[in-house]
């Protein structure tokens, strides 16, 4: 009777570890989606910066705000795009660090699941 209780405890432990592993994997998937989004935004903003660099000082630059195009100073537009690139780059680094941490946790949880499985078998 005690061996069946011990087996049930091991099974509960295994289920708990498997659920933790599934949560970590879900977090990793979310972080990869976020990384993809930021990578696309970074590419778009770098392209805008290249286009702004091609313009002459007196060129007209417009910013789309809702349904309206608003005239903007070239230097201000350039500064805004550079600041956006800095922000997106920082977010990419943060997401990369999160992915790295979660992958480490995932590996340790996988090992814990394997250990629990070997105890049951």
PDB file as gemmi writes it, atoms N, CA and C in Angstrom:
CRYST1    1.000    1.000    1.000  90.00  90.00  90.00 P 1                      
ATOM      1  N   UNK A   1       0.816  -1.186   0.000  1.00  0.00           N  
ATOM      2  CA  UNK A   1       0.000   0.000   0.000  1.00  0.00           C  
ATOM      3  C   UNK A   1       0.869   1.263   0.000  1.00  0.00           C  
ATOM      4  N   UNK A   2       1.957   1.254   0.754  1.00  0.00           N  
ATOM      5  CA  UNK A   2       2.831   2.424   0.794  1.00  0.00           C  
ATOM      6  C   UNK A   2       3.556   2.627  -0.534  1.00  0.00           C  
ATOM      7  N   UNK A   3       3.820   1.536  -1.241  1.00  0.00           N  
ATOM      8  CA  UNK A   3       4.476   1.686  -2.543  1.00  0.00           C  
ATOM      9  C   UNK A   3       3.536   2.338  -3.556  1.00  0.00           C  
ATOM     10  N   UNK A   4       2.233   2.063  -3.469  1.00  0.00           N  
ATOM     11  CA  UNK A   4       1.286   2.705  -4.381  1.00  0.00           C  
ATOM     12  C   UNK A   4       1.152   4.189  -4.042  1.00  0.00           C  
ATOM     13  N   UNK A   5       1.235   4.547  -2.757  1.00  0.00           N  
ATOM     14  CA  UNK A   5       1.196   5.963  -2.376  1.00  0.00           C  
ATOM     15  C   UNK A   5       2.455   6.683  -2.847  1.00  0.00           C  
ATOM     16  N   UNK A   6       3.572   5.998  -2.729  1.00  0.00           N  
ATOM     17  CA  UNK A   6       4.833   6.578  -3.196  1.00  0.00           C  
ATOM     18  C   UNK A   6       4.799   6.771  -4.706  1.00  0.00           C  
ATOM     19  N   UNK A   7       4.218   5.804  -5.401  1.00  0.00           N  
ATOM     20  CA  UNK A   7       4.100   5.909  -6.856  1.00  0.00           C  
ATOM     21  C   UNK A   7       3.202   7.086  -7.240  1.00  0.00           C  
ATOM     22  N   UNK A   8       2.080   7.261  -6.507  1.00  0.00           N  
ATOM     23  CA  UNK A   8       1.186   8.392  -6.774  1.00  0.00           C  
ATOM     24  C   UNK A   8       1.896   9.719  -6.517  1.00  0.00           C  
ATOM     25  N   UNK A   9       2.690   9.784  -5.459  1.00  0.00           N  
ATOM     26  CA  UNK A   9       3.454  11.003  -5.171  1.00  0.00           C  
ATOM     27  C   UNK A   9       4.456  11.297  -6.285  1.00  0.00           C  
ATOM     28  N   UNK A  10       5.112  10.249  -6.771  1.00  0.00           N  
ATOM     29  CA  UNK A  10       6.055  10.426  -7.883  1.00  0.00           C  
ATOM     30  C   UNK A  10       5.335  10.893  -9.139  1.00  0.00           C  
ATOM     31  N   UNK A  11       4.136  10.346  -9.389  1.00  0.00           N  
ATOM     32  CA  UNK A  11       3.367  10.749 -10.568  1.00  0.00           C  
ATOM     33  C   UNK A  11       2.942  12.216 -10.463  1.00  0.00           C  
ATOM     34  N   UNK A  12       2.497  12.622  -9.268  1.00  0.00           N  
ATOM     35  CA  UNK A  12       2.117  14.033  -9.063  1.00  0.00           C  
ATOM     36  C   UNK A  12       3.329  14.941  -9.279  1.00  0.00           C  
ATOM     37  N   UNK A  13       4.462  14.512  -8.748  1.00  0.00           N  
ATOM     38  CA  UNK A  13       5.692  15.276  -8.913  1.00  0.00           C  
ATOM     39  C   UNK A  13       6.056  15.398 -10.388  1.00  0.00           C  
ATOM     40  N   UNK A  14       5.937  14.301 -11.108  1.00  0.00           N  
ATOM     41  CA  UNK A  14       6.231  14.304 -12.540  1.00  0.00           C  
ATOM     42  C   UNK A  14       5.272  15.221 -13.289  1.00  0.00           C  
ATOM     43  N   UNK A  15       3.983  15.166 -12.972  1.00  0.00           N  
ATOM     44  CA  UNK A  15       2.998  16.038 -13.629  1.00  0.00           C  
ATOM     45  C   UNK A  15       3.313  17.505 -13.358  1.00  0.00           C  
ATOM     46  N   UNK A  16       3.686  17.807 -12.121  1.00  0.00           N  
ATOM     47  CA  UNK A  16       4.028  19.180 -11.766  1.00  0.00           C  
ATOM     48  C   UNK A  16       5.233  19.666 -12.569  1.00  0.00           C  
ATOM     49  N   UNK A  17       6.253  18.839 -12.663  1.00  0.00           N  
ATOM     50  CA  UNK A  17       7.457  19.212 -13.419  1.00  0.00           C  
ATOM     51  C   UNK A  17       7.149  19.331 -14.913  1.00  0.00           C  
ATOM     52  N   UNK A  18       6.305  18.452 -15.416  1.00  0.00           N  
ATOM     53  CA  UNK A  18       5.930  18.521 -16.825  1.00  0.00           C  
ATOM     54  C   UNK A  18       5.128  19.794 -17.111  1.00  0.00           C  
ATOM     55  N   UNK A  19       4.248  20.187 -16.186  1.00  0.00           N  
ATOM     56  CA  UNK A  19       3.490  21.428 -16.355  1.00  0.00           C  
ATOM     57  C   UNK A  19       4.411  22.641 -16.325  1.00  0.00           C  
ATOM     58  N   UNK A  20       5.392  22.624 -15.421  1.00  0.00           N  
ATOM     59  CA  UNK A  20       6.376  23.715 -15.367  1.00  0.00           C  
ATOM     60  C   UNK A  20       7.154  23.809 -16.681  1.00  0.00           C  
ATOM     61  N   UNK A  21       7.535  22.657 -17.205  1.00  0.00           N  
ATOM     62  CA  UNK A  21       8.264  22.623 -18.473  1.00  0.00           C  
ATOM     63  C   UNK A  21       7.406  23.182 -19.606  1.00  0.00           C  
ATOM     64  N   UNK A  22       6.132  22.810 -19.635  1.00  0.00           N  
ATOM     65  CA  UNK A  22       5.229  23.306 -20.681  1.00  0.00           C  
ATOM     66  C   UNK A  22       5.071  24.820 -20.587  1.00  0.00           C  
ATOM     67  N   UNK A  23       4.992  25.361 -19.361  1.00  0.00           N  
ATOM     68  CA  UNK A  23       4.871  26.810 -19.184  1.00  0.00           C  
ATOM     69  C   UNK A  23       6.124  27.517 -19.701  1.00  0.00           C  
ATOM     70  N   UNK A  24       7.282  26.985 -19.385  1.00  0.00           N  
ATOM     71  CA  UNK A  24       8.535  27.585 -19.855  1.00  0.00           C  
ATOM     72  C   UNK A  24       8.598  27.554 -21.383  1.00  0.00           C  
ATOM     73  N   UNK A  25       8.182  26.451 -21.970  1.00  0.00           N  
ATOM     74  CA  UNK A  25       8.194  26.342 -23.430  1.00  0.00           C  
ATOM     75  C   UNK A  25       7.239  27.354 -24.062  1.00  0.00           C  
ATOM     76  N   UNK A  26       6.103  27.594 -23.408  1.00  0.00           N  
ATOM     77  CA  UNK A  26       5.147  28.586 -23.906  1.00  0.00           C  
ATOM     78  C   UNK A  26       5.762  29.979 -23.828  1.00  0.00           C  
ATOM     79  N   UNK A  27       6.480  30.255 -22.721  1.00  0.00           N  
ATOM     80  CA  UNK A  27       7.152  31.551 -22.581  1.00  0.00           C  
ATOM     81  C   UNK A  27       8.219  31.746 -23.652  1.00  0.00           C  
ATOM     82  N   UNK A  28       8.947  30.692 -23.953  1.00  0.00           N  
ATOM     83  CA  UNK A  28       9.980  30.764 -24.998  1.00  0.00           C  
ATOM     84  C   UNK A  28       9.332  31.066 -26.349  1.00  0.00           C  
ATOM     85  N   UNK A  29       8.208  30.416 -26.637  1.00  0.00           N  
ATOM     86  CA  UNK A  29       7.511  30.651 -27.903  1.00  0.00           C  
ATOM     87  C   UNK A  29       7.041  32.107 -27.996  1.00  0.00           C  
ATOM     88  N   UNK A  30       6.516  32.652 -26.884  1.00  0.00           N  
ATOM     89  CA  UNK A  30       6.082  34.058 -26.874  1.00  0.00           C  
ATOM     90  C   UNK A  30       7.269  34.982 -27.114  1.00  0.00           C  
ATOM     91  N   UNK A  31       8.389  34.684 -26.451  1.00  0.00           N  
ATOM     92  CA  UNK A  31       9.580  35.512 -26.628  1.00  0.00           C  
ATOM     93  C   UNK A  31      10.093  35.467 -28.065  1.00  0.00           C  
ATOM     94  N   UNK A  32      10.007  34.314 -28.710  1.00  0.00           N  
ATOM     95  CA  UNK A  32      10.442  34.219 -30.111  1.00  0.00           C  
ATOM     96  C   UNK A  32       9.531  35.056 -31.013  1.00  0.00           C  
ATOM     97  N   UNK A  33       8.231  35.052 -30.741  1.00  0.00           N  
ATOM     98  CA  UNK A  33       7.303  35.883 -31.520  1.00  0.00           C  
ATOM     99  C   UNK A  33       7.627  37.359 -31.322  1.00  0.00           C  
ATOM    100  N   UNK A  34       7.889  37.739 -30.073  1.00  0.00           N  
ATOM    101  CA  UNK A  34       8.232  39.121 -29.759  1.00  0.00           C  
ATOM    102  C   UNK A  34       9.539  39.518 -30.436  1.00  0.00           C  
ATOM    103  N   UNK A  35      10.507  38.609 -30.434  1.00  0.00           N  
ATOM    104  CA  UNK A  35      11.793  38.878 -31.077  1.00  0.00           C  
ATOM    105  C   UNK A  35      11.603  39.093 -32.579  1.00  0.00           C  
ATOM    106  N   UNK A  36      10.753  38.284 -33.176  1.00  0.00           N  
ATOM    107  CA  UNK A  36      10.461  38.416 -34.613  1.00  0.00           C  
ATOM    108  C   UNK A  36       9.851  39.788 -34.902  1.00  0.00           C  
ATOM    109  N   UNK A  37       8.900  40.206 -34.063  1.00  0.00           N  
ATOM    110  CA  UNK A  37       8.248  41.505 -34.230  1.00  0.00           C  
ATOM    111  C   UNK A  37       9.260  42.638 -34.127  1.00  0.00           C  
ATOM    112  N   UNK A  38      10.123  42.587 -33.095  1.00  0.00           N  
ATOM    113  CA  UNK A  38      11.120  43.643 -32.913  1.00  0.00           C  
ATOM    114  C   UNK A  38      12.146  43.647 -34.044  1.00  0.00           C  
ATOM    115  N   UNK A  39      12.514  42.487 -34.542  1.00  0.00           N  
ATOM    116  CA  UNK A  39      13.471  42.412 -35.648  1.00  0.00           C  
ATOM    117  C   UNK A  39      12.895  43.074 -36.899  1.00  0.00           C  
ATOM    118  N   UNK A  40      11.625  42.834 -37.160  1.00  0.00           N  
ATOM    119  CA  UNK A  40      10.969  43.460 -38.311  1.00  0.00           C  
ATOM    120  C   UNK A  40      10.924  44.971 -38.134  1.00  0.00           C  
ATOM    121  N   UNK A  41      10.531  45.424 -36.927  1.00  0.00           N  
ATOM    122  CA  UNK A  41      10.472  46.863 -36.661  1.00  0.00           C  
ATOM    123  C   UNK A  41      11.849  47.516 -36.789  1.00  0.00           C  
ATOM    124  N   UNK A  42      12.868  46.827 -36.317  1.00  0.00           N  
ATOM    125  CA  UNK A  42      14.221  47.366 -36.419  1.00  0.00           C  
ATOM    126  C   UNK A  42      14.615  47.538 -37.885  1.00  0.00           C  
ATOM    127  N   UNK A  43      14.345  46.542 -38.694  1.00  0.00           N  
ATOM    128  CA  UNK A  43      14.655  46.626 -40.117  1.00  0.00           C  
ATOM    129  C   UNK A  43      13.921  47.766 -40.799  1.00  0.00           C  
ATOM    130  N   UNK A  44      12.643  47.931 -40.475  1.00  0.00           N  
ATOM    131  CA  UNK A  44      11.857  49.017 -41.064  1.00  0.00           C  
ATOM    132  C   UNK A  44      12.430  50.381 -40.673  1.00  0.00           C  
ATOM    133  N   UNK A  45      12.771  50.541 -39.391  1.00  0.00           N  
ATOM    134  CA  UNK A  45      13.288  51.821 -38.928  1.00  0.00           C  
ATOM    135  C   UNK A  45      14.677  52.115 -39.490  1.00  0.00           C  
ATOM    136  N   UNK A  46      15.497  51.090 -39.651  1.00  0.00           N  
ATOM    137  CA  UNK A  46      16.805  51.296 -40.276  1.00  0.00           C  
ATOM    138  C   UNK A  46      16.645  51.720 -41.729  1.00  0.00           C  
ATOM    139  N   UNK A  47      15.655  51.168 -42.407  1.00  0.00           N  
ATOM    140  CA  UNK A  47      15.377  51.561 -43.789  1.00  0.00           C  
ATOM    141  C   UNK A  47      14.919  53.022 -43.843  1.00  0.00           C  
ATOM    142  N   UNK A  48      14.057  53.423 -42.919  1.00  0.00           N  
ATOM    143  CA  UNK A  48      13.599  54.816 -42.857  1.00  0.00           C  
ATOM    144  C   UNK A  48      14.794  55.740 -42.604  1.00  0.00           C  
ATOM    145  N   UNK A  49      15.684  55.346 -41.710  1.00  0.00           N  
ATOM    146  CA  UNK A  49      16.859  56.165 -41.409  1.00  0.00           C  
ATOM    147  C   UNK A  49      17.737  56.338 -42.652  1.00  0.00           C  
ATOM    148  N   UNK A  50      17.917  55.267 -43.417  1.00  0.00           N  
ATOM    149  CA  UNK A  50      18.699  55.368 -44.660  1.00  0.00           C  
ATOM    150  C   UNK A  50      18.043  56.336 -45.640  1.00  0.00           C  
ATOM    151  N   UNK A  51      16.715  56.260 -45.733  1.00  0.00           N  
ATOM    152  CA  UNK A  51      15.999  57.166 -46.634  1.00  0.00           C  
ATOM    153  C   UNK A  51      16.122  58.615 -46.159  1.00  0.00           C  
ATOM    154  N   UNK A  52      16.032  58.833 -44.855  1.00  0.00           N  
ATOM    155  CA  UNK A  52      16.170  60.197 -44.321  1.00  0.00           C  
ATOM    156  C   UNK A  52      17.569  60.738 -44.570  1.00  0.00           C  
ATOM    157  N   UNK A  53      18.582  59.881 -44.502  1.00  0.00           N  
ATOM    158  CA  UNK A  53      19.958  60.308 -44.735  1.00  0.00           C  
ATOM    159  C   UNK A  53      20.188  60.742 -46.180  1.00  0.00           C  
ATOM    160  N   UNK A  54      19.357  60.262 -47.092  1.00  0.00           N  
ATOM    161  CA  UNK A  54      19.497  60.632 -48.496  1.00  0.00           C  
ATOM    162  C   UNK A  54      18.923  62.014 -48.807  1.00  0.00           C  
ATOM    163  N   UNK A  55      18.061  62.503 -47.907  1.00  0.00           N  
ATOM    164  CA  UNK A  55      17.391  63.780 -48.160  1.00  0.00           C  
ATOM    165  C   UNK A  55      18.315  64.966 -47.920  1.00  0.00           C  
ATOM    166  N   UNK A  56      18.007  66.059 -48.624  1.00  0.00           N  
ATOM    167  CA  UNK A  56      18.733  67.311 -48.418  1.00  0.00           C  
ATOM    168  C   UNK A  56      18.129  68.018 -47.210  1.00  0.00           C  
ATOM    169  N   UNK A  57      18.894  68.929 -46.605  1.00  0.00           N  
ATOM    170  CA  UNK A  57      18.477  69.620 -45.378  1.00  0.00           C  
ATOM    171  C   UNK A  57      17.113  70.303 -45.501  1.00  0.00           C  
ATOM    172  N   UNK A  58      16.827  70.903 -46.644  1.00  0.00           N  
ATOM    173  CA  UNK A  58      15.588  71.665 -46.793  1.00  0.00           C  
ATOM    174  C   UNK A  58      14.409  70.811 -47.297  1.00  0.00           C  
ATOM    175  N   UNK A  59      14.596  69.512 -47.375  1.00  0.00           N  
ATOM    176  CA  UNK A  59      13.529  68.620 -47.862  1.00  0.00           C  
ATOM    177  C   UNK A  59      12.374  68.584 -46.863  1.00  0.00           C  
ATOM    178  N   UNK A  60      11.185  68.415 -47.404  1.00  0.00           N  
ATOM    179  CA  UNK A  60       9.995  68.306 -46.562  1.00  0.00           C  
ATOM    180  C   UNK A  60       9.825  66.862 -46.099  1.00  0.00           C  
ATOM    181  N   UNK A  61       9.566  66.718 -44.804  1.00  0.00           N  
ATOM    182  CA  UNK A  61       9.339  65.396 -44.221  1.00  0.00           C  
ATOM    183  C   UNK A  61       7.983  65.447 -43.528  1.00  0.00           C  
ATOM    184  N   UNK A  62       7.200  64.413 -43.742  1.00  0.00           N  
ATOM    185  CA  UNK A  62       5.877  64.349 -43.133  1.00  0.00           C  
ATOM    186  C   UNK A  62       5.758  63.086 -42.291  1.00  0.00           C  
ATOM    187  N   UNK A  63       5.039  63.235 -41.183  1.00  0.00           N  
ATOM    188  CA  UNK A  63       4.807  62.111 -40.284  1.00  0.00           C  
ATOM    189  C   UNK A  63       3.313  61.830 -40.281  1.00  0.00           C  
ATOM    190  N   UNK A  64       2.965  60.561 -40.404  1.00  0.00           N  
ATOM    191  CA  UNK A  64       1.564  60.165 -40.414  1.00  0.00           C  
ATOM    192  C   UNK A  64       1.086  60.022 -38.973  1.00  0.00           C  
ATOM    193  N   UNK A  65       0.136  60.854 -38.591  1.00  0.00           N  
ATOM    194  CA  UNK A  65      -0.467  60.783 -37.256  1.00  0.00           C  
ATOM    195  C   UNK A  65      -1.962  60.572 -37.473  1.00  0.00           C  
ATOM    196  N   UNK A  66      -2.395  59.342 -37.233  1.00  0.00           N  
ATOM    197  CA  UNK A  66      -3.788  59.001 -37.536  1.00  0.00           C  
ATOM    198  C   UNK A  66      -4.000  59.117 -39.032  1.00  0.00           C  
ATOM    199  N   UNK A  67      -5.063  59.828 -39.449  1.00  0.00           N  
ATOM    200  CA  UNK A  67      -5.312  59.975 -40.889  1.00  0.00           C  
ATOM    201  C   UNK A  67      -4.660  61.225 -41.494  1.00  0.00           C  
ATOM    202  N   UNK A  68      -3.834  61.939 -40.708  1.00  0.00           N  
ATOM    203  CA  UNK A  68      -3.295  63.227 -41.139  1.00  0.00           C  
ATOM    204  C   UNK A  68      -1.779  63.160 -41.297  1.00  0.00           C  
ATOM    205  N   UNK A  69      -1.272  63.766 -42.365  1.00  0.00           N  
ATOM    206  CA  UNK A  69       0.169  63.934 -42.537  1.00  0.00           C  
ATOM    207  C   UNK A  69       0.569  65.276 -41.934  1.00  0.00           C  
ATOM    208  N   UNK A  70       1.510  65.246 -40.990  1.00  0.00           N  
ATOM    209  CA  UNK A  70       1.964  66.455 -40.311  1.00  0.00           C  
ATOM    210  C   UNK A  70       3.411  66.717 -40.713  1.00  0.00           C  
ATOM    211  N   UNK A  71       3.670  67.970 -41.119  1.00  0.00           N  
ATOM    212  CA  UNK A  71       5.026  68.344 -41.524  1.00  0.00           C  
ATOM    213  C   UNK A  71       5.946  68.265 -40.308  1.00  0.00           C  
ATOM    214  N   UNK A  72       7.155  67.738 -40.534  1.00  0.00           N  
ATOM    215  CA  UNK A  72       8.110  67.558 -39.445  1.00  0.00           C  
ATOM    216  C   UNK A  72       9.489  67.996 -39.918  1.00  0.00           C  
ATOM    217  N   UNK A  73      10.250  68.561 -39.010  1.00  0.00           N  
ATOM    218  CA  UNK A  73      11.610  68.981 -39.294  1.00  0.00           C  
ATOM    219  C   UNK A  73      12.461  67.733 -39.566  1.00  0.00           C  
ATOM    220  N   UNK A  74      13.356  67.781 -40.542  1.00  0.00           N  
ATOM    221  CA  UNK A  74      14.193  66.640 -40.902  1.00  0.00           C  
ATOM    222  C   UNK A  74      15.050  66.191 -39.728  1.00  0.00           C  
ATOM    223  N   UNK A  75      15.653  67.126 -39.007  1.00  0.00           N  
ATOM    224  CA  UNK A  75      16.504  66.770 -37.864  1.00  0.00           C  
ATOM    225  C   UNK A  75      15.679  66.087 -36.774  1.00  0.00           C  
ATOM    226  N   UNK A  76      14.460  66.572 -36.548  1.00  0.00           N  
ATOM    227  CA  UNK A  76      13.581  65.972 -35.544  1.00  0.00           C  
ATOM    228  C   UNK A  76      13.171  64.559 -35.960  1.00  0.00           C  
ATOM    229  N   UNK A  77      12.842  64.391 -37.232  1.00  0.00           N  
ATOM    230  CA  UNK A  77      12.468  63.066 -37.736  1.00  0.00           C  
ATOM    231  C   UNK A  77      13.643  62.100 -37.597  1.00  0.00           C  
ATOM    232  N   UNK A  78      14.833  62.580 -37.953  1.00  0.00           N  
ATOM    233  CA  UNK A  78      16.048  61.769 -37.841  1.00  0.00           C  
ATOM    234  C   UNK A  78      16.283  61.345 -36.388  1.00  0.00           C  
ATOM    235  N   UNK A  79      16.152  62.297 -35.461  1.00  0.00           N  
ATOM    236  CA  UNK A  79      16.357  62.008 -34.041  1.00  0.00           C  
ATOM    237  C   UNK A  79      15.323  61.012 -33.527  1.00  0.00           C  
ATOM    238  N   UNK A  80      14.065  61.179 -33.950  1.00  0.00           N  
ATOM    239  CA  UNK A  80      13.002  60.263 -33.515  1.00  0.00           C  
ATOM    240  C   UNK A  80      13.264  58.834 -33.978  1.00  0.00           C  
ATOM    241  N   UNK A  81      13.692  58.698 -35.217  1.00  0.00           N  
ATOM    242  CA  UNK A  81      13.951  57.365 -35.762  1.00  0.00           C  
ATOM    243  C   UNK A  81      15.154  56.734 -35.058  1.00  0.00           C  
ATOM    244  N   UNK A  82      16.177  57.510 -34.811  1.00  0.00           N  
ATOM    245  CA  UNK A  82      17.357  56.986 -34.098  1.00  0.00           C  
ATOM    246  C   UNK A  82      16.983  56.541 -32.675  1.00  0.00           C  
ATOM    247  N   UNK A  83      16.161  57.323 -32.006  1.00  0.00           N  
ATOM    248  CA  UNK A  83      15.729  56.966 -30.650  1.00  0.00           C  
ATOM    249  C   UNK A  83      14.880  55.687 -30.691  1.00  0.00           C  
ATOM    250  N   UNK A  84      14.033  55.560 -31.692  1.00  0.00           N  
ATOM    251  CA  UNK A  84      13.223  54.356 -31.846  1.00  0.00           C  
ATOM    252  C   UNK A  84      14.109  53.133 -32.091  1.00  0.00           C  
ATOM    253  N   UNK A  85      15.156  53.297 -32.897  1.00  0.00           N  
ATOM    254  CA  UNK A  85      16.096  52.202 -33.159  1.00  0.00           C  
ATOM    255  C   UNK A  85      16.802  51.803 -31.868  1.00  0.00           C  
ATOM    256  N   UNK A  86      17.206  52.778 -31.060  1.00  0.00           N  
ATOM    257  CA  UNK A  86      17.841  52.476 -29.771  1.00  0.00           C  
ATOM    258  C   UNK A  86      16.900  51.681 -28.876  1.00  0.00           C  
ATOM    259  N   UNK A  87      15.650  52.126 -28.808  1.00  0.00           N  
ATOM    260  CA  UNK A  87      14.657  51.448 -27.964  1.00  0.00           C  
ATOM    261  C   UNK A  87      14.426  50.012 -28.436  1.00  0.00           C  
ATOM    262  N   UNK A  88      14.241  49.839 -29.727  1.00  0.00           N  
ATOM    263  CA  UNK A  88      13.982  48.504 -30.275  1.00  0.00           C  
ATOM    264  C   UNK A  88      15.191  47.602 -30.056  1.00  0.00           C  
ATOM    265  N   UNK A  89      16.397  48.132 -30.240  1.00  0.00           N  
ATOM    266  CA  UNK A  89      17.621  47.349 -30.008  1.00  0.00           C  
ATOM    267  C   UNK A  89      17.713  46.904 -28.551  1.00  0.00           C  
ATOM    268  N   UNK A  90      17.366  47.802 -27.628  1.00  0.00           N  
ATOM    269  CA  UNK A  90      17.393  47.459 -26.206  1.00  0.00           C  
ATOM    270  C   UNK A  90      16.359  46.368 -25.898  1.00  0.00           C  
ATOM    271  N   UNK A  91      15.190  46.482 -26.503  1.00  0.00           N  
ATOM    272  CA  UNK A  91      14.145  45.468 -26.295  1.00  0.00           C  
ATOM    273  C   UNK A  91      14.576  44.118 -26.871  1.00  0.00           C  
ATOM    274  N   UNK A  92      15.253  44.146 -28.006  1.00  0.00           N  
ATOM    275  CA  UNK A  92      15.764  42.901 -28.595  1.00  0.00           C  
ATOM    276  C   UNK A  92      16.764  42.232 -27.656  1.00  0.00           C  
ATOM    277  N   UNK A  93      17.646  43.026 -27.065  1.00  0.00           N  
ATOM    278  CA  UNK A  93      18.622  42.473 -26.117  1.00  0.00           C  
ATOM    279  C   UNK A  93      17.916  41.878 -24.910  1.00  0.00           C  
ATOM    280  N   UNK A  94      16.883  42.560 -24.424  1.00  0.00           N  
ATOM    281  CA  UNK A  94      16.130  42.069 -23.273  1.00  0.00           C  
ATOM    282  C   UNK A  94      15.432  40.750 -23.604  1.00  0.00           C  
ATOM    283  N   UNK A  95      14.812  40.679 -24.772  1.00  0.00           N  
ATOM    284  CA  UNK A  95      14.118  39.459 -25.183  1.00  0.00           C  
ATOM    285  C   UNK A  95      15.118  38.319 -25.388  1.00  0.00           C  
ATOM    286  N   UNK A  96      16.269  38.622 -25.976  1.00  0.00           N  
ATOM    287  CA  UNK A  96      17.302  37.595 -26.149  1.00  0.00           C  
ATOM    288  C   UNK A  96      17.762  37.034 -24.809  1.00  0.00           C  
ATOM    289  N   UNK A  97      17.935  37.927 -23.822  1.00  0.00           N  
ATOM    290  CA  UNK A  97      18.339  37.483 -22.488  1.00  0.00           C  
ATOM    291  C   UNK A  97      17.256  36.613 -21.863  1.00  0.00           C  
ATOM    292  N   UNK A  98      16.011  37.002 -22.062  1.00  0.00           N  
ATOM    293  CA  UNK A  98      14.892  36.220 -21.535  1.00  0.00           C  
ATOM    294  C   UNK A  98      14.842  34.835 -22.177  1.00  0.00           C  
ATOM    295  N   UNK A  99      15.040  34.789 -23.485  1.00  0.00           N  
ATOM    296  CA  UNK A  99      15.056  33.496 -24.197  1.00  0.00           C  
ATOM    297  C   UNK A  99      16.183  32.631 -23.655  1.00  0.00           C  
ATOM    298  N   UNK A 100      17.359  33.222 -23.481  1.00  0.00           N  
ATOM    299  CA  UNK A 100      18.512  32.480 -22.978  1.00  0.00           C  
ATOM    300  C   UNK A 100      18.233  31.917 -21.582  1.00  0.00           C  
ATOM    301  N   UNK A 101      17.680  32.753 -20.712  1.00  0.00           N  
ATOM    302  CA  UNK A 101      17.354  32.300 -19.351  1.00  0.00           C  
ATOM    303  C   UNK A 101      16.315  31.185 -19.376  1.00  0.00           C  
ATOM    304  N   UNK A 102      15.269  31.385 -20.176  1.00  0.00           N  
ATOM    305  CA  UNK A 102      14.205  30.373 -20.251  1.00  0.00           C  
ATOM    306  C   UNK A 102      14.706  29.055 -20.837  1.00  0.00           C  
ATOM    307  N   UNK A 103      15.619  29.132 -21.797  1.00  0.00           N  
ATOM    308  CA  UNK A 103      16.164  27.899 -22.363  1.00  0.00           C  
ATOM    309  C   UNK A 103      16.996  27.147 -21.323  1.00  0.00           C  
ATOM    310  N   UNK A 104      17.706  27.885 -20.465  1.00  0.00           N  
ATOM    311  CA  UNK A 104      18.442  27.246 -19.375  1.00  0.00           C  
ATOM    312  C   UNK A 104      17.495  26.566 -18.396  1.00  0.00           C  
ATOM    313  N   UNK A 105      16.412  27.264 -18.044  1.00  0.00           N  
ATOM    314  CA  UNK A 105      15.408  26.673 -17.164  1.00  0.00           C  
ATOM    315  C   UNK A 105      14.762  25.454 -17.817  1.00  0.00           C  
ATOM    316  N   UNK A 106      14.518  25.564 -19.120  1.00  0.00           N  
ATOM    317  CA  UNK A 106      13.910  24.454 -19.849  1.00  0.00           C  
ATOM    318  C   UNK A 106      14.800  23.215 -19.776  1.00  0.00           C  
ATOM    319  N   UNK A 107      16.087  23.402 -19.956  1.00  0.00           N  
ATOM    320  CA  UNK A 107      17.011  22.264 -19.909  1.00  0.00           C  
ATOM    321  C   UNK A 107      17.023  21.624 -18.522  1.00  0.00           C  
ATOM    322  N   UNK A 108      17.024  22.441 -17.472  1.00  0.00           N  
ATOM    323  CA  UNK A 108      17.029  21.874 -16.120  1.00  0.00           C  
ATOM    324  C   UNK A 108      15.709  21.179 -15.813  1.00  0.00           C  
ATOM    325  N   UNK A 109      14.594  21.725 -16.294  1.00  0.00           N  
ATOM    326  CA  UNK A 109      13.286  21.078 -16.074  1.00  0.00           C  
ATOM    327  C   UNK A 109      13.207  19.759 -16.847  1.00  0.00           C  
ATOM    328  N   UNK A 110      13.759  19.743 -18.046  1.00  0.00           N  
ATOM    329  CA  UNK A 110      13.770  18.488 -18.816  1.00  0.00           C  
ATOM    330  C   UNK A 110      14.532  17.407 -18.061  1.00  0.00           C  
ATOM    331  N   UNK A 111      15.666  17.811 -17.496  1.00  0.00           N  
ATOM    332  CA  UNK A 111      16.462  16.853 -16.737  1.00  0.00           C  
ATOM    333  C   UNK A 111      15.701  16.379 -15.502  1.00  0.00           C  
ATOM    334  N   UNK A 112      14.977  17.278 -14.855  1.00  0.00           N  
ATOM    335  CA  UNK A 112      14.178  16.907 -13.681  1.00  0.00           C  
ATOM    336  C   UNK A 112      13.063  15.934 -14.077  1.00  0.00           C  
ATOM    337  N   UNK A 113      12.455  16.163 -15.233  1.00  0.00           N  
ATOM    338  CA  UNK A 113      11.412  15.246 -15.720  1.00  0.00           C  
ATOM    339  C   UNK A 113      12.021  13.873 -16.017  1.00  0.00           C  
ATOM    340  N   UNK A 114      13.169  13.868 -16.645  1.00  0.00           N  
ATOM    341  CA  UNK A 114      13.838  12.580 -16.934  1.00  0.00           C  
ATOM    342  C   UNK A 114      14.152  11.829 -15.641  1.00  0.00           C  
ATOM    343  N   UNK A 115      14.633  12.545 -14.639  1.00  0.00           N  
ATOM    344  CA  UNK A 115      14.953  11.934 -13.357  1.00  0.00           C  
ATOM    345  C   UNK A 115      13.693  11.355 -12.707  1.00  0.00           C  
ATOM    346  N   UNK A 116      12.614  12.106 -12.746  1.00  0.00           N  
ATOM    347  CA  UNK A 116      11.358  11.631 -12.179  1.00  0.00           C  
ATOM    348  C   UNK A 116      10.850  10.410 -12.929  1.00  0.00           C  
ATOM    349  N   UNK A 117      10.979  10.434 -14.248  1.00  0.00           N  
ATOM    350  CA  UNK A 117      10.542   9.280 -15.042  1.00  0.00           C  
ATOM    351  C   UNK A 117      11.357   8.041 -14.705  1.00  0.00           C  
ATOM    352  N   UNK A 118      12.650   8.229 -14.538  1.00  0.00           N  
ATOM    353  CA  UNK A 118      13.486   7.063 -14.218  1.00  0.00           C  
ATOM    354  C   UNK A 118      13.151   6.496 -12.854  1.00  0.00           C  
ATOM    355  N   UNK A 119      12.681   7.319 -11.920  1.00  0.00           N  
ATOM    356  CA  UNK A 119      12.287   6.831 -10.610  1.00  0.00           C  
ATOM    357  C   UNK A 119      11.002   6.022 -10.688  1.00  0.00           C  
ATOM    358  N   UNK A 120      10.105   6.423 -11.590  1.00  0.00           N  
ATOM    359  CA  UNK A 120       8.833   5.699 -11.752  1.00  0.00           C  
ATOM    360  C   UNK A 120       9.063   4.369 -12.448  1.00  0.00           C  
ATOM    361  N   UNK A 121       9.918   4.384 -13.442  1.00  0.00           N  
ATOM    362  CA  UNK A 121      10.171   3.171 -14.225  1.00  0.00           C  
ATOM    363  C   UNK A 121      11.099   2.303 -13.450  1.00  0.00           C  
TER     364      UNK A 121                                                      
END                                                                             
